[in-house]
């Protein structure tokens, strides 16, 4: 196990993830990248103090505005700025931690009205429902992994900061899913897709077998599904989430997309003609090196995006028989560049231009030039990772800026996946490389 290093970024960022609020009770000066909150010292008529629910709504609005205008990491600084701005002359030696920052406030508690304000804001800042809302709107998390929602928010913020700065722990997982030889060709046992659903890692092989293992346990993979390559063709890509597993096949017409219930591990849907033109190449993949045929990825909105070299489609996993979108491209796509996060997908065309779109509406969120040719990519909530010539490079998708490259050169890659904590890549020798960016 070794710590991953990164090369120096080729561009500077307007977002430092800290916010650097400088409120002094009389207004704050904006610096580069600072988020200036609204004036919060006004009282309601008749000397009434703002009620807690109104204050919570205001905090959430400030966080959302900072996230949209600067980036998700800036929301923490905006939240800290709001609480500091209102309390910097009212709290006596009280320390409050907001995403790893401690703010001390002076003493001036002579007036009862100030005590009420202090009490209101202190209660709001400690409100778990507030941090639940903030974690949901900023980080897209609806299930808590930590004791409180404040701790969950802190963890998500720090993990995203680790992604931005390239702080990770790199390990290699040597799974051995064979046991019965390369039955249908020398590449039939190659890993074709990976799902990361902490604490599990799920992967599939080209002949259609699906395996489940525990990331931090003994690296013994359990076979959850036995492939039927004669009836289905080659499993050219595999993806999913906790609720759904999705496979993209080529070789048998009309059976391109397979969907499983991730909880029961049972198939629930087989259809679509996306890879029908590539049926012959699907069989060739088992015995010879070929270009990628297609790729499929899922979003947290229970939709899947699948593509070939000249077409992509978006499916509702709850009703996959009727595609949400079905588009062709004259320029063509780099198939292995396709990936999704909670609500969007990225795809790179044959000129090296990457575009990030919303999966539901196809609204363009950002675009950037990769200057890369043969590549494979993945994406999480804030970052796009593209691997070329064994080196993984990282871009921030909120503004499309290049950040850094991984220190490890992992050689040829068969499959790659990422979530908001991990990045996994399968090399040609059945080794799976795993980078953990989780806050320690």
N, C-alpha and C positions, 0 to 999 in steps of 0.2 A: 504494500500500500504506500502510495506516495502522494504528496501534495502537488496539484497541477499548477504550473506556471503559465503566464501569458505574455505575449509580446506587447510592446508598447502600442497604444491606440494611434491610428493614423488621423484621427480627428478629435476635436474637443467637443464636449457636450455642454448644452445650456442647462442641463439638469444635474445638480450635484447630489440629489437625494436627501439633502438635509434641510432645505428651506431657508436656513439662516435668518429666522425672524428676529428683528431688532426692535420690537415694540418697546416704547419707554413710557407709555401712559399718555403721550400727547401726540401720537402718530408715529409711523415707522417710515424710514427711508428705504427705498428700493435699491438693491444692488443687483449685479448681474445674476440672474437666476433666482432672486428672492421673490417670494410671494407676499404681496401686501394685502392683508385682510381688511375688511370694512371697519369703519368706526363702530365700536361695540359698547361705548360708554353711555349712550343715550338711554334714558329711562322712559318708560311709558308714562302716559298722562296720569295725573293725580299721584305721582311718586310711587307707582306700582312697579314691582320688579318683574322682569320678563319671566314667564313660567318656564319650567324645565322642558316640556315638549317643544316649545318654540325655540329654545336655545339649542336643543338637539338638532332640530331641523336646520338651524343656521350653521352649526358645525358641519353637518353633512353637506350642505350646499357649498361651503367654503372648500371642503376637501374635494368635492367633485369638480369645482371650478379649477382648482390647482392641478388636479389630475389631467383634465382635458387640455388646459392651456400649456402646461409644462411637462407633465408626465406623472405616472402613478407614484413614483418615489417622492415627488414633491408634496403629495398630500400629507405626509407625516409632518413636514415642516410647517405647513399651513395650519394643521390642527394644533401643533405646539404653539404657534404664533397666536392663535385665537385665545387659548387658555392663559398664556403669559400676558397678553395684552390686557385682559380683563382683571388679572389678579396680581400684577407685579407690585402693587402698593398695598395689598390687602391681606395676604397670607403671612402668618408669622412662623417662619422656619419650616413651612410645609414643602416637601419635595414630592413632585409627581413625575413619573416616568412616562414619556410618550415616545414609543419606538426607540428606546435606548438612550433618550436624552433626559437629563435631570434639570429641572428649573427651580430655582430658589426665589422665594418672594419675600419682600420686606414686610415691615410691620406698620400698620396704621388701622387700628380697629376701634377708633373712638366712637364712630357713628354706627348706630344699629342698622341703618340702611346698608352700609358697606358690609356689615356682617351677613345680612341677608343675601347680598349679591355674591359674597364669597361662598356662602353655604350652597347657593343655587349652582354656581359654576363648579364647585368641588363635587357636588352630587352628580352633575351631568358628566364630568370628566371621568368618573368612576362607574358610570352606568354601563352594565354589560349589554343591554339592548342597543345602546348607541354604538358600541364597538362591533356588535353583530351587524348592524346596518353598514357601518364603515367597511368592515371586512367584505361584506357582500358586494357593495357598489364599487369598491376600489379593486379588490382582488378576485371577485367572482366566486368566493367561497361560501357555500351554504351549509357545510358540515364542519363541525369543530373537531380538531385533533388535539387541542390543548385544554387546560383546565378552565380558562376563561376566554372570552372573545377578544379581550385586550391582548392576552398572550398570543392568540392566533394571529391578530393583526401584526404584532411585533415580529412574529416568526416569518410571516409572508413578506413583510417589508425587508427584513434582513436577508432573507433568501434571495429576493430579487436584487438587492444590492450586491450580493455575492456574484450573481450572474453578471451584473454590470461590470464588476471589477475583476472577474476571472478567478474568484477564490473557490476552489473545489478540492475534493479528495478523489483520486483516481484509483480504481481497482479493476482487476480483470477477473471475469467469471468463466471458468472452464467447464461448461456443460458438455456432457457426452450423451446426446440423444440417439445414438445409432443403435448398436446392439443387434441389428439385422441387416447390415450392409447397404450398399447403394443399389437398391433393387431395380430402379428404372433408369439408371444412368449415373455417371460419376458426380453430377451436381444435384441429384435428387434429394440429398440430405442437407443441402445448403440452407441456412436460415434465410427466409424470405420476408419476415416481418416480426416486429417486436411491439408489445404493449407493456407499459409501466403503470401499474396500479398499486402503489405502495401499500403493503409490503411485498406484493407479488410482482414477478416479471413473467410474462406470457409470450411465447414465441412459436412460430410455425416454420415448417420446412417446405421446400418446393414440392415434395410429393404429397402434401396435404395434411401431415401429422401436426398436431398442436400440443404444446407442452406448457406446464405450469410449474414454477419454482418460487421459493422464498428468497428475496434479495439478501437478507442478512442471516439466513440459515445455512444449512448444508446445501451445497449446490447440486442437489439431486433432483432432476426434472421428472415430473409425473406426466405421463401422456394422457391428455384429456380427450383427444379425438384422433381416430385412426382415419387417415386419408383414403379416398377412393379415386385414385388418379385416372382409372379407365373411364369412369362415368362423369367425372368433374373436370379433368384436365389438370394442368399445373397450377399450383397456388402461387401466383407471381407476386402477391403482396398481401399483408395481413396487418390489421390494426384494430383499435377498439378502445374501450374504457371499462369502468366497472360494470356498467349495465349491458353493453353490447360488444360483441366481437364481430368483425367484418373481414371477409376474405375476397380478394379479387383473383379470378381464375381465367385462364386462357387455354383453349384446346378443344372444348366442346361448345358448339353454338348454343346461345340462349341460357347459359349458366354462369355468366360472368360474376355476379354478385351473390355471395352467400352471407347470411346473417345468423348469428347464434345469440341466444340469451346468455349473457355472461354469468348469471347466477346459477342457472341449471346446467350450463354448458351444452344445451341442446339446440339444434338448428331450427330456425323459425321462418326462413325465407330463402328461396333460390330463384334468380331470374336475371333479366336484362341482357342486352346484346352488345354492350360496350366494347368487348374485346373480340367480337366475332371475326373481324378482319384479320386478327392476329392469331387465329387458331393454330396454324401450322407452326408459327414461331413459338407458341406455347409448348409444343412437344419438343422443339429443338433446344429449349432452355435446359432440359434434363441432361443433355449429352454434350453441349457445346456452349461456349461463351457467346452471348448475344446481347444486343442493346436491350435496355429495360422496356417492357411492353406496356406497363401501366402501374398506377399507384392509387391507393385509397386511404383516406384519413377521416376521422370523426371529430365533431365539435361537441362542446358541452350542451349545446342546444338540441341534442339527439338528432343530428343530421350528419350525413356522410358526403364527402367530396371525393370523386373518383376521376381519374384522367388517363388518357392515352397520349401519344405524341401529337395528336391534332384535335383533341376533343376533351372537354370536361363536363361533368354533370354533378348536380347536388340532389341528394335523396333525403327524404324524411324517414328516419329509421322506424318510426311508428307506422308509417304508411308508404313503404318503399315502392309500391307498384306505380306510383305517379310521381315522376321526378319534379323537383321544384324548379330546376334550371337544367338546360341541356345546350351547350354552346360549342361551336367549332372555331378553330383558329387557322388563319392562312399562314401565319408565321411558324406555327408549331411550338411545342413545349419541350423543356427538359423534364422528362417524366419524374425523375427522382428528386426534383426540387419541390414537389407538392408537399405541403403540410398544413395543419390547422392548429389553432388554439381554441379558446373558449367559444369564439363567435366568428372568427375570420379564417381565411386561408391564404397561403402564399404560393405563387407559381412563377417560374422563370421561363421566359420564352427563349427561342434559339439564338437571339441576339444578346443574351445575358441580362435582359431587363427583368427585374423582379417586381411584381405587383402584389400588394396585399389588399384583399377585398373582404367585405362582410359576406358570410355564407348565405344569409337569408335574402338579402337585397342585391348582392353583387356590387354594392357601393365601394368605390376605390378609397382606401384609407391612406396608402402611401405607395411610392415606387422608388427604386434605386437601381443603379447599375452594379452588377456583381463582378464584371470583367472575368468571369470564370466560365470554363467550358464544360467538361464532363464532371458533374457534381451530384451530390446527394444532400438533402437538407431535412431539417425539422424545425419546429417553432413552438414556443410556449406563449404565455400571456404577454411578455414584453420583448422577447428576443427571437431572432431568426438565426439558425446555425446551419452553415453550408460547408460540406466537406468536399475538398478537391485535392487530389494527389496525396491523400492521407492526412491532410491538415484541416482542422475544423476552424472556421472563421465565424465571428459573431457580429451581428448587426442589431441595433435597437430599432424596433419596428414602429415606435411612436413618431420618430422623426427620420428614420431611414439612414442613420449614421453608422459607419463602421466603428467597432469598438476594439477588438483584439483578436488574436488567434490562440488556440490551445497550444500548450507546449509539447504535447505528445504527437508523434507521427505514427498513425496506426495502420498505414498501408491501405490496400484495397478494402472497400467496405461493401458488404452485401445488403445491409439493412441499418436503419438509423431511426431513433425515436427520442422524444423528449417530453417532459412535463415541467411543472413549475419548480421542481427540485432536482430532477435527474436528467442526464443525457446518456443514452445507450447506443452503441454502435457495434454491429457484428462484423468481424473480419472474416476473411476467406478461410481461415484455419479453425473455424468453429469457436473462436474466442469472442466473448462479449465484453467490450470495454464499458465501464460504468463510471460516470462522474457524478458526485454528490455535492450539490451546492447548498444543501440545507444548513440553516443557521445552527451553529454549535452551541 
